[in-house]
Amino acid sequence: MKIDKIAELKSFLKVLPPVGFCCVYGSSLHPNNNDKSSMVDYIIGVSDPKQWHSENMELNEDHYASWMVPLGGAKLITQVADKIGVGVHFNPFVTWNDKMLKYGVVRMHDLVQDVLHWERFYLCGRLQKPVHILVDNLDIGDVNSVNLRAAVSAALLLLPSKFTEEDLYSKICSLSYMGDLRMLFAEDKNKVKRIVEGQFGLFQSMYKPFLKEYEAKELLTFSLPISHQATISQDCSLSMTHSLVHSLPPLVRRKMGMKLGEMQVRKDSGRVLHEVVIGSREEAARSMQRIIRRTVMVSSARQAVSGFLAAGGINATRYLANKVRKAWKSWT
């Protein structure tokens, strides 16, 4: 991303209270996107959302009624996000410097938990796709490597023995949409394809280290160098399946163990580990897919209700209407 574009994106943060983490995502990252009217999406991580929203109200009192903090105040916003939603409050249709923005505010602890454990499969799914980090005081970028490796493993479990790089990135991208209620009526049916095709080079940059790692272990074989759109072959043996499952977050493995069974394995160090009993690759893939789909479905429903209550009926309805309009165009 060009330096002047980064500076432009960072300039919005100057009118907000300090943040611990911030990234932008969506169409603003598209290399060929010259549409200045498209919405710019921000994820903002802070240590205390309630305090942050309160400070935001004070700093931007003149803008309060129009966009900075919706009706209800900092306490209500935080309570709705935490108790009804998935810990994130989104404020869409923010007009600033002749641009349309949307920003989501999340507690740093909740962000890390989702990235490492897929507790809600909400922000971790966002960070499995290309983002540009503007502020990172807690090295979330490094922490996210655990999330990216797990995403590769999950995608490989769901893919056949041979596939293309585009297939891999499409499967990774689709993880966060499995079970998402918005995909039934409020999302472009070609969304995954558009994201991957529009940001293919960014996906390659994100996942190249992990693909090289798997290639070095002879778990993956490439028909061309990784820098090209290669055809990829993978080892589909049970040992490979165990390795992929082991790379999934502990919470997902624990839920798989509850369905498929667990066995105790004693390591040379004397430590006893609980590992998922895997009868077949297909069985493991189905179990993991059901867990992710259920998690995403619940989170998408909770976030939809939370957004309606916290952002206000008008903003929420306007945002949903825009989504449905785009979805309708993709289906007709």
Disulfide bonds with the S-S distance in Angstrom:
none
